[in-house]
Amino acid sequence: MAEATRRRGGSRSDESRSGEWRSADQLFDRELDHLPPEVRWREWMQRVEAAIFAASEPVTRETLVRIVGKSCSIDLLIDDIREELRGRPYDLVAVAGGWKHLTRPAYADAIRSAFGSASGTGGGGRAVDLTQSDVLVLMCIAYFQPITRGELSSFFGKEISRDLISHLRGADMIASGPRSPTPGAPYTYVTTKEFMLEFGLDTLRDLPDFEALEDAGLLSKEKLLAGDIPAGLGSGEHDEDEEEPKAQIVEDEMSLSGGLGRDSL
């Protein structure tokens, strides 16, 4: 009986807090009609920038519309904020379906020198250790998802090990997709939001095309189809100490953000 009473009391307390939050939200002035247009716009800009600065993940449009007036254009606000950030070592970047503060690519080497190579080029605040083999497989998953491990093996002409797939999953770069309609209904794999954030992509449409990668000398479709790729893709175990060079795809052609998130420092 006492337990039931405590539960009911907790429920009332939760409802009370929820009601307080709703009241506070109703009191929050989004429209700012009492301010002159120029001052109102400036306040909206500062609200948006403050919200993005405070967040550890990309802030979506749906979140930002909660703090500005109904007639306010988020895109125009972002444009004006970015214009004011010209000449600064950081910018607002559209990534993973939202906006995030990232340092500019030109300062990546300085930041790595200051804080060590563990500071990755993405905005997630954690190092993602990817070999060139990892990145090649990850690229194929990104371009052809959903794709099975067998289809990846066929593409490269050699078996893609379960350990390599497990490594990419452990790094939150890929996740299980829908079951394939082929015999045995094998798992397929798709890229994740963490992949988008790590490579500075807003949507998969931002992936560079094969022609751009080939022109930059970073990818040869013929070599891929011929299986001319680094050793280790088909190994039984993923060697964490392998000496393969880190892929330059992110920092060179993709160079999609190249920056570090404010929180990664």
C-alpha positions as CSV (number, residue, x, y, z in Angstrom):
1,M,0.0,0.0,0.0
2,A,2.8,2.4,1.0
3,E,4.6,1.5,-2.3
4,A,1.5,2.2,-4.3
5,T,1.2,5.6,-2.5
6,R,4.8,6.4,-3.2
7,R,4.3,5.6,-6.9
8,R,1.2,7.7,-7.1
9,G,3.0,10.5,-5.4
10,G,5.9,10.2,-7.8
11,S,3.5,10.3,-10.7
12,R,1.9,13.5,-9.4
13,S,5.4,14.9,-8.9
14,D,6.3,14.1,-12.5
15,E,3.1,15.5,-13.8
16,S,3.8,18.7,-11.8
17,R,7.2,19.1,-13.2
18,S,5.9,18.4,-16.7
19,G,3.3,21.1,-16.2
20,E,6.0,23.6,-15.0
21,W,8.0,22.9,-18.1
22,R,5.0,23.5,-20.3
23,S,4.3,26.7,-18.5
24,A,7.9,27.9,-18.9
25,D,7.8,27.0,-22.6
26,Q,4.6,29.0,-23.0
27,L,6.2,32.0,-21.3
28,F,9.2,31.9,-23.7
29,D,8.9,34.7,-26.2
30,R,9.7,33.4,-29.6
31,E,8.2,36.2,-31.7
32,L,9.8,39.2,-29.9
33,D,7.2,41.5,-31.5
34,H,8.1,44.2,-29.1
35,L,11.6,44.6,-30.6
36,P,12.5,46.5,-33.8
37,P,13.1,44.2,-36.7
38,E,16.9,44.5,-36.7
39,V,17.2,43.9,-33.0
40,R,14.7,41.0,-33.2
41,W,16.8,39.3,-36.0
42,R,20.0,39.8,-34.0
43,E,18.4,38.1,-31.0
44,W,17.3,35.2,-33.1
45,M,20.8,34.8,-34.5
46,Q,22.3,34.7,-31.0
47,R,19.7,32.2,-29.8
48,V,20.5,29.9,-32.7
49,E,24.2,30.2,-32.4
50,A,24.0,29.7,-28.6
51,A,21.9,26.5,-29.0
52,I,24.3,25.0,-31.6
53,F,27.4,26.0,-29.5
54,A,25.9,24.3,-26.4
55,A,25.0,21.0,-28.1
56,S,27.3,18.0,-28.4
57,E,25.4,16.7,-31.4
58,P,24.3,18.4,-34.6
59,V,21.2,20.5,-33.9
60,T,18.3,19.9,-36.2
61,R,16.0,22.4,-37.9
62,E,13.1,21.1,-35.8
63,T,15.0,22.0,-32.6
64,L,16.0,25.5,-33.8
65,V,12.4,26.5,-34.8
66,R,11.4,26.2,-31.2
67,I,13.5,29.3,-30.2
68,V,12.6,31.7,-33.1
69,G,9.5,33.3,-34.5
70,K,7.2,31.5,-36.9
71,S,8.1,33.9,-39.7
72,C,11.9,33.4,-39.2
73,S,13.9,31.6,-41.8
74,I,16.4,29.3,-40.2
75,D,18.4,29.1,-43.4
76,L,18.8,32.9,-43.6
77,L,19.8,33.1,-40.0
78,I,22.5,30.5,-40.5
79,D,23.7,32.4,-43.6
80,D,24.0,35.6,-41.5
81,I,25.8,33.8,-38.7
82,R,28.2,32.1,-41.1
83,E,28.9,35.5,-42.7
84,E,29.9,36.9,-39.3
85,L,32.2,33.9,-38.8
86,R,34.2,34.7,-41.9
87,G,37.8,35.1,-40.9
88,R,37.2,33.0,-37.7
89,P,38.9,29.6,-37.4
90,Y,35.5,27.9,-37.0
91,D,32.2,27.8,-38.9
92,L,28.7,26.4,-38.7
93,V,28.5,23.3,-40.8
94,A,25.5,21.3,-42.0
95,V,26.3,17.8,-41.0
96,A,24.3,14.6,-40.2
97,G,21.0,16.3,-40.6
98,G,21.7,19.4,-38.4
99,W,24.2,22.1,-37.8
100,K,27.4,22.0,-35.7
101,H,30.3,24.2,-34.9
102,L,33.4,22.8,-36.6
103,T,36.9,24.3,-36.9
104,R,38.0,25.0,-40.5
105,P,40.1,22.4,-42.3
106,A,43.1,24.8,-42.5
107,Y,43.6,24.5,-38.8
108,A,43.4,20.7,-38.5
109,D,47.2,20.2,-38.3
110,A,47.5,22.9,-35.7
111,I,44.8,21.3,-33.5
112,R,46.4,17.9,-33.9
113,S,49.8,19.3,-32.9
114,A,48.2,20.9,-29.9
115,F,46.1,18.0,-28.7
116,G,47.6,14.9,-30.3
117,S,46.6,12.7,-33.2
118,A,43.7,11.2,-31.1
119,S,41.7,14.3,-32.0
120,G,40.0,13.1,-35.2
121,T,38.9,15.1,-38.1
122,G,35.2,14.6,-37.3
123,G,33.0,16.4,-34.9
124,G,32.1,13.5,-32.6
125,G,34.8,14.1,-30.0
126,R,36.3,10.6,-30.2
127,A,39.0,9.0,-32.3
128,V,37.9,6.6,-34.9
129,D,40.8,4.3,-35.9
130,L,40.3,3.3,-39.5
131,T,42.8,1.7,-41.8
132,Q,42.7,2.2,-45.6
133,S,41.0,-1.3,-45.9
134,D,38.3,-0.2,-43.4
135,V,37.7,3.0,-45.4
136,L,37.5,1.2,-48.7
137,V,34.9,-1.2,-47.4
138,L,33.1,1.6,-45.7
139,M,33.0,3.6,-48.9
140,C,31.4,0.7,-50.8
141,I,28.8,0.3,-48.0
142,A,28.0,4.0,-48.3
143,Y,27.6,4.0,-52.0
144,F,25.8,0.7,-52.4
145,Q,23.8,0.3,-49.1
146,P,22.0,-1.8,-48.1
147,I,24.7,-4.4,-49.0
148,T,25.6,-7.8,-47.7
149,R,29.0,-9.1,-46.7
150,G,28.9,-11.5,-49.6
151,E,28.2,-8.7,-52.1
152,L,31.1,-6.8,-50.6
153,S,33.3,-9.8,-51.1
154,S,32.2,-10.2,-54.7
155,F,32.9,-6.6,-55.4
156,F,36.4,-6.8,-54.0
157,G,37.1,-10.2,-55.4
158,K,38.2,-11.6,-52.0
159,E,36.4,-12.3,-48.7
160,I,35.6,-9.5,-46.4
161,S,36.1,-10.8,-42.9
162,R,33.5,-10.8,-40.2
163,D,36.1,-9.2,-38.0
164,L,36.4,-6.2,-40.3
165,I,32.7,-5.8,-40.4
166,S,32.6,-6.1,-36.6
167,H,35.3,-3.4,-36.3
168,L,33.2,-1.0,-38.4
169,R,30.2,-1.8,-36.3
170,G,32.1,-1.3,-33.1
171,A,33.2,2.1,-34.4
172,D,29.5,2.9,-35.0
173,M,30.2,3.5,-38.7
174,I,27.8,0.9,-39.9
175,A,24.7,-0.9,-38.6
176,S,22.5,-3.8,-39.7
177,G,20.0,-3.0,-42.5
178,P,17.1,-5.0,-43.7
179,R,17.5,-8.7,-44.5
180,S,18.4,-9.3,-48.1
181,P,15.7,-11.0,-50.2
182,T,18.4,-13.5,-51.5
183,P,18.5,-17.1,-50.3
184,G,19.3,-17.4,-46.6
185,A,18.2,-13.8,-46.0
186,P,21.6,-12.5,-45.0
187,Y,22.1,-9.3,-43.1
188,T,22.7,-6.1,-45.0
189,Y,24.8,-3.2,-43.8
190,V,24.1,0.5,-43.9
191,T,26.0,3.6,-42.7
192,T,25.0,5.4,-39.5
193,K,24.6,9.0,-38.3
194,E,28.1,8.6,-36.7
195,F,29.5,7.9,-40.2
196,M,27.8,11.1,-41.5
197,L,29.3,13.1,-38.6
198,E,32.8,11.6,-38.9
199,F,33.0,12.3,-42.6
200,G,31.3,15.7,-42.4
201,L,28.3,14.7,-44.5
202,D,24.9,16.3,-44.2
203,T,23.3,13.7,-46.5
204,L,24.5,10.8,-48.5
205,R,24.0,13.0,-51.6
206,D,27.2,14.8,-50.4
207,L,29.3,11.7,-51.1
208,P,31.8,12.5,-53.9
209,D,31.1,10.5,-57.1
210,F,33.5,7.9,-58.4
211,E,34.7,10.2,-61.2
212,A,35.8,12.8,-58.7
213,L,37.7,10.3,-56.6
214,E,39.4,8.9,-59.7
215,D,40.3,12.3,-61.0
216,A,41.9,13.0,-57.6
217,G,43.9,9.7,-57.8
218,L,42.3,8.4,-54.7
219,L,40.3,5.5,-56.2
220,S,40.5,3.3,-59.2
221,K,37.3,1.6,-60.2
222,E,39.3,-0.9,-62.3
223,K,41.6,-1.8,-59.4
224,L,38.7,-2.2,-57.0
225,L,36.9,-4.5,-59.4
226,A,40.1,-6.4,-60.0
227,G,40.6,-6.9,-56.3
228,D,43.8,-4.8,-56.3
229,I,43.3,-3.5,-52.8
230,P,45.4,-3.6,-49.6
231,A,46.0,-7.0,-48.0
232,G,44.0,-7.8,-44.8
233,L,40.5,-7.5,-46.1
234,G,40.0,-11.2,-46.2
235,S,42.0,-12.1,-43.1
236,G,40.4,-14.2,-40.4
237,E,41.1,-11.6,-37.7
238,H,41.2,-7.8,-37.7
239,D,44.8,-6.9,-36.7
240,E,44.6,-3.8,-34.6
241,D,48.4,-3.3,-34.9
242,E,48.6,-3.5,-38.7
243,E,50.9,-0.8,-40.2
244,E,48.7,0.2,-43.1
245,P,48.6,3.9,-43.8
246,K,45.6,5.9,-42.8
247,A,43.3,6.7,-45.7
248,Q,43.6,10.2,-47.0
249,I,40.2,10.1,-48.6
250,V,38.7,12.2,-45.8
251,E,41.4,14.8,-45.6
252,D,41.9,15.1,-49.4
253,E,39.0,14.7,-51.9
254,M,36.2,14.3,-49.4
255,S,37.6,17.1,-47.2
256,L,33.9,17.5,-46.4
257,S,34.4,19.3,-43.2
258,G,37.9,18.4,-41.9
259,G,37.1,20.3,-38.8
260,L,37.0,19.5,-35.1
261,G,33.9,20.0,-33.1
262,R,34.0,22.4,-30.2
263,D,33.4,19.5,-27.8
264,S,36.2,17.4,-29.2
265,L,38.8,19.6,-27.5
